[in-house]
Amino acid sequence: MTTVIKIAVVALVLTVTGLQAQDFQGVATYKTHRAFDIKMDSTQMNSDMHKRMMEMMKKQFQKTFILTFNKEESLYKEDESLDKPQVAMGGNMDFVMVGGGGSDVYYKNTKDKRYTNQMDTFGKLFLVKDNIEDIEWKLESETKYIGEYQCFKATYTKMVEKPRIVINTDDEETEEDLDKEPEMEERIVTAWYTPQIPISNGPDDYQGLPGLILEVHDGKLTIICSRIVLNPEDKVEISEPEKGKEVTQAEYEKIMEKKAKEMQERFSPKRGRKDGESISITIGG
């Protein structure tokens, strides 16, 4: 970071020393959106079925979350629960979407560098507990305002799986594609944070900057803060989730991998589904 930017950040931090001295808390509202583009030809689904699927997925990927926070802790939770995804699309085609439910709660303790993620997955409640990994942020020189808050840009680079869309048919070669190791690609994540709210936190699993993160661009995922209330009249209650089967992040991922394979086998034509096709969609980004 250049000297000019360092001075600017220091100046902003100094202007909020009164806020730092308080035992302050707040509530931030975030809007999330994940872009997607799925093209199916007429042999795979008719136009009406495609339209219904796209509308359902669009709703699934546009959500509102609430981050309640103090100087050391936070809770991140979906504001409104979405309708349960439809399983049957009609005709001879099944469509299944698996994702986090509206009851999920993500607790972070930035002082102790740990988190607890309570998730309802496949009808079972999990309590994922693990350490917060440090993000190697690069502080950039760009600034902009988000509402009344002056924000600074930060970026970091990570490796992610390339998204895959696989059509399960009687074609053995296509079926084998699901078992291949996923291809990896490099991605630059961009965040905008404000030192005017001096906490090292943000939405979801983004944190580690000298100020609250108000905006994130991570591949096709966009998270933007639309409202902030500092020191609300009604005191914010932050309680770490306690219910669910306790597992580490690595253990949870192994469970999800096993479930994904079970679903793949369930909808595979090789297991007797000769009445049509099934679609397995993995959306990354």
Summary of the structure (lengths in Angstrom):
residues: 285
radius of gyration: 21.5
end to end distance: 27.9
largest distance: 68.7
contacts: 776
relative contact order: 0.20
helix: 21%
strand: 39%
